[in-house]
Amino acid sequence: HDRELAFWAAELDYRSRNYAAARDAYRSLLAEPAKQFRGRIYDHYSSVLIYFDEPTEALRIGTLYRDTFPGEADAVGTYATTLAIAGKLPEAVAAAEDARRLNEGEDTLAGLAKVLALQGDHAHAKELYQQSLDRAGPSRRPIRRAALGFLQWIDGDVAAAKATTEPCVSGEDATARERGACLFVAGVIDT
C-alpha cells in the first residue's frame, strides 16, 4: 500500500506539473526493487527528465523501459522519444517505426511523426499526425491538432493550419484545459 500511495502521489505531482516533486518521487520509486507500476514510472519519469533538460538520464530511463518491457509499443515509443531528445535522430526514427509496427495506434503514429518532424521530414510527419488525429478521441485531438497545425504553419500553409486548429478555438473537441496547446498554436498562426 505504501508503494501504491507513493506512486499515485507522484502521478498527482506529474499531472499538476509539479515536476520537481514528481522527479524525486519517481527516482525513489525506481530505487525500490518492486515491479508494481514500473512501466508508468519509466514513461512519466523520462518525460520529467526531458522537462529538466536531462537527455542522458532520460535516455537511460527510456532504454530501461524498452529493455524491461520488450515488444511493448509504449516502451519502444518512449525509448524513441528519449533517443530524439538525446540528438540520435536516425536511431529515434528506427525505434519509432518499430513502435508503430508493434501497434499502429494514435500514440505510435504521433511518436513517429514527432521524430520525423525533428529530422526535417515534414511531409511524412504531417501525414502521420493526420492519421493520429483521425484516430484520437476528443481529449487527445487538441494535442494532435496543435502538432499538425504547427507543422502546416511552419511549411507556409496558413489556411490549412487555421482549418486544423479551428475546432480548438470553437471548443468542438474538448474542454479548455485539454485545448491549451492547440489554442496556443492557433494564436501563433493568427499573428
C-alpha positions as CSV (number, residue, x, y, z in Angstrom):
1,H,0.0,0.0,0.0
2,D,2.9,2.4,0.7
3,R,4.2,1.9,-2.8
4,E,0.8,2.5,-4.3
5,L,0.3,5.6,-2.4
6,A,3.7,6.9,-3.3
7,F,3.0,6.2,-7.0
8,W,-0.3,8.0,-7.0
9,A,1.2,10.9,-5.2
10,A,3.9,11.1,-7.8
11,E,1.3,10.9,-10.5
12,L,-0.7,13.8,-9.0
13,D,2.5,15.8,-8.9
14,Y,3.2,14.9,-12.6
15,R,-0.3,15.7,-13.7
16,S,-0.4,19.0,-11.8
17,R,3.0,19.9,-13.4
18,N,4.8,19.9,-10.1
19,Y,7.7,18.2,-11.9
20,A,10.4,18.7,-9.3
21,A,8.4,16.7,-6.7
22,A,7.4,14.1,-9.4
23,R,11.1,13.7,-10.4
24,D,12.1,13.0,-6.8
25,A,9.2,10.6,-6.2
26,Y,9.8,8.6,-9.4
27,R,13.5,8.4,-8.7
28,S,12.7,7.0,-5.2
29,L,10.1,4.5,-6.6
30,L,12.6,3.2,-9.2
31,A,15.2,2.7,-6.5
32,E,13.0,0.1,-4.9
33,P,13.1,-3.5,-6.3
34,A,9.3,-3.7,-6.5
35,K,7.9,-4.0,-10.1
36,Q,4.5,-2.6,-9.5
37,F,3.8,0.5,-11.7
38,R,7.3,0.3,-13.2
39,G,6.2,0.9,-16.8
40,R,4.3,4.0,-16.0
41,I,7.1,5.2,-13.8
42,Y,9.6,4.8,-16.6
43,D,7.3,6.6,-19.0
44,H,6.5,9.6,-16.9
45,Y,9.9,9.9,-15.3
46,S,11.6,10.1,-18.7
47,S,9.1,12.9,-19.6
48,V,10.1,14.8,-16.4
49,L,13.8,14.3,-17.1
50,I,13.2,15.8,-20.6
51,Y,11.4,18.7,-19.0
52,F,14.5,19.3,-16.8
53,D,16.8,19.0,-19.8
54,E,18.5,15.8,-18.7
55,P,18.6,14.0,-22.0
56,T,21.3,11.5,-20.9
57,E,19.3,10.3,-17.9
58,A,16.1,10.4,-19.9
59,L,17.7,8.1,-22.5
60,R,18.9,5.8,-19.7
61,I,15.4,5.5,-18.4
62,G,13.9,5.1,-21.9
63,T,16.4,2.3,-22.5
64,L,15.4,0.6,-19.2
65,Y,11.7,0.9,-20.1
66,R,12.3,-0.7,-23.6
67,D,14.5,-3.5,-22.1
68,T,12.1,-4.2,-19.2
69,F,9.1,-4.4,-21.5
70,P,10.4,-5.9,-24.8
71,G,7.9,-5.8,-27.6
72,E,5.6,-3.3,-25.9
73,A,4.8,-0.4,-28.2
74,D,4.6,2.2,-25.4
75,A,8.1,1.3,-24.1
76,V,9.6,1.4,-27.6
77,G,7.9,4.7,-28.3
78,T,9.2,6.2,-25.1
79,Y,12.6,5.0,-26.0
80,A,12.3,6.6,-29.4
81,T,11.4,9.9,-27.8
82,T,14.4,9.8,-25.5
83,L,16.7,9.0,-28.4
84,A,15.3,12.0,-30.3
85,I,15.9,14.3,-27.3
86,A,19.4,13.0,-27.0
87,G,20.0,14.0,-30.6
88,K,20.1,10.5,-32.0
89,L,17.6,11.1,-34.7
90,P,18.3,8.2,-37.1
91,E,18.0,5.7,-34.2
92,A,14.9,7.5,-32.9
93,V,13.2,7.1,-36.3
94,A,14.1,3.4,-36.4
95,A,12.7,2.9,-32.9
96,A,9.6,4.9,-33.6
97,E,9.0,2.8,-36.7
98,D,9.4,-0.3,-34.5
99,A,6.8,1.0,-32.1
100,R,4.4,1.6,-35.0
101,R,4.9,-2.0,-36.2
102,L,4.1,-3.2,-32.8
103,N,0.9,-1.2,-32.5
104,E,-0.2,1.2,-35.1
105,G,-2.2,3.3,-32.7
106,E,-2.7,7.0,-32.2
107,D,0.3,7.4,-29.9
108,T,2.7,5.4,-32.1
109,L,1.7,7.3,-35.2
110,A,2.2,10.6,-33.4
111,G,5.5,9.5,-31.9
112,L,6.9,8.6,-35.4
113,A,5.5,11.9,-36.7
114,K,7.4,13.7,-34.0
115,V,10.8,12.2,-34.7
116,L,10.3,12.6,-38.4
117,A,9.4,16.3,-37.9
118,L,12.6,16.7,-35.8
119,Q,14.6,15.1,-38.6
120,G,13.0,17.5,-41.1
121,D,10.6,15.2,-42.9
122,H,7.6,17.4,-42.5
123,A,5.6,15.9,-45.4
124,H,5.6,12.4,-43.9
125,A,5.2,13.8,-40.4
126,K,2.1,15.7,-41.4
127,E,0.5,12.6,-42.9
128,L,1.2,10.6,-39.7
129,Y,-0.2,13.4,-37.5
130,Q,-3.3,13.5,-39.6
131,Q,-3.7,9.7,-39.2
132,S,-3.2,10.1,-35.5
133,L,-5.7,12.9,-35.3
134,D,-8.2,10.8,-37.2
135,R,-7.9,8.0,-34.5
136,A,-7.8,10.3,-31.5
137,G,-10.6,10.7,-29.0
138,P,-12.0,14.1,-28.1
139,S,-9.5,14.7,-25.2
140,R,-6.5,13.8,-27.4
141,R,-7.5,15.6,-30.6
142,P,-6.3,19.0,-29.5
143,I,-2.7,18.0,-28.9
144,R,-2.7,16.3,-32.3
145,R,-4.2,19.4,-33.9
146,A,-1.6,21.5,-32.3
147,A,1.3,19.4,-33.7
148,L,-0.2,19.1,-37.2
149,G,-1.3,22.8,-37.3
150,F,2.1,24.0,-36.2
151,L,3.9,21.9,-39.0
152,Q,1.4,23.2,-41.5
153,W,2.1,26.8,-40.4
154,I,5.9,26.2,-40.5
155,D,5.6,25.0,-44.0
156,G,3.7,28.1,-45.0
157,D,0.2,26.6,-45.4
158,V,-1.6,29.1,-43.1
159,A,-5.1,28.2,-44.4
160,A,-4.6,24.5,-43.6
161,A,-3.1,25.4,-40.2
162,K,-6.1,27.5,-39.3
163,A,-8.6,24.9,-40.5
164,T,-6.7,22.2,-38.4
165,T,-6.8,24.3,-35.2
166,E,-10.3,25.8,-35.7
167,P,-12.1,23.1,-33.7
168,C,-9.9,24.0,-30.7
169,V,-10.9,27.7,-30.9
170,S,-14.6,26.8,-31.3
171,G,-14.4,24.3,-28.4
172,E,-15.6,21.4,-30.6
173,D,-13.0,18.9,-29.4
174,A,-12.6,19.0,-25.6
175,T,-12.5,21.2,-22.5
176,A,-10.4,24.4,-22.3
177,R,-7.8,22.6,-20.2
178,E,-7.3,20.0,-22.9
179,R,-7.2,22.6,-25.7
180,G,-4.3,24.6,-24.2
181,A,-1.5,23.6,-26.6
182,C,-3.8,23.9,-29.6
183,L,-5.1,27.3,-28.6
184,F,-1.5,28.5,-28.2
185,V,-0.7,27.2,-31.8
186,A,-3.9,28.9,-33.1
187,G,-2.7,32.1,-31.5
188,V,0.7,31.8,-33.2
189,I,-0.8,31.1,-36.5
190,D,-3.1,34.1,-36.2
191,T,-0.3,36.6,-35.6
